């Protein structure tokens, strides 16, 4: 199961529970005050998801590894390609 599928299933279950509690589908009665707290829950969940996403991206950027060997290899390949193209008549400005 991919991460996207996991998130969609989790969001679907949470949405189903939210709707079920709001429309009194089960014989459990919820007070008016509790329903006032339940109404904005999707907005709170969206804000929490945004914060989680920003924190994850920030962490991944902060811990991104430099690939010095790959950088040197790529620079060498570019140099070789330029030399090859120069021999074939291409002029670099």
N, C-alpha and C positions, 0 to 999 in steps of 0.2 A: 504494500500500500504506500503510495507516494505521500509526501508531506501535504500537497494540495488536497488530496483525498481526505487525509486525516482532518485538516482544518475545515473542509466542507462538511464532513460528517459531524464534527463537534459543533459547528455553527448551526447546522440543521437541528441537532438535538436541543441545543440551547434555545433556539427560536421556537421549537415545538413546546418546550417546557414553559417558556414565557407566555405564549399564546394560551396554553392550557390553563395557566394560573390566572390570566386576565379574564377569560370568559367563563370561569367557574365550571369547567367541564367535569372535574372530579367533585365528589360530595364535600371536599374540604372547603370550608368557607374562609375567605381571606378578608380581613378588615379593609375599610376604605383607606386608612392610613398606609397600610402595606401596599395597596394597589397604587397609591400615589408614588411610592418608591419604585414599584415595578415598571411603571410606564417609561421612565427615561433609561432603563437598563440597557437597551441596545446602543444608545448614545454613549453611555459609560463604557460599554464593551468596545465600541469603535475607538474611543479615546485610548483605552488601555492597550488595544492592539497596535495603535499608532506609536505609543510610547515604547512598547516592546520592539516594534520594528526599528525605530530609531536607535534604541539601545543596542540591538543586535548589529545593525549596520555600523554604528560607531565602534563597537568592540572589534568587529572584523577588520575595519580600516586601521584601527590602532595596533592590531596584532598581525597585520599583513607582512609576510616575509619578503625580503628583497632576494631576488634570484641573480646574484652577481655572475655566476657561471653562465647562466642563460643569456645575460646581457652581453657578456664578452663574446659568446658564440654568435649572437645575432649581429653584433658590430662587425665581426670577422666575415660573416656571410654577406653583409651589405658591402663591405670593402671588396670582397671577391667578385660580387655581382657588378660593381662599378668598373673594376678592372676589365672584366669580360666584355661589358658593353662598350667600354672605351676602345678595346681592340677591334670590336665589330663596327666602329665608326660613330658611335653615339657620343655627343659632346655635352658635358655637364657645364652649366653656367655657374 
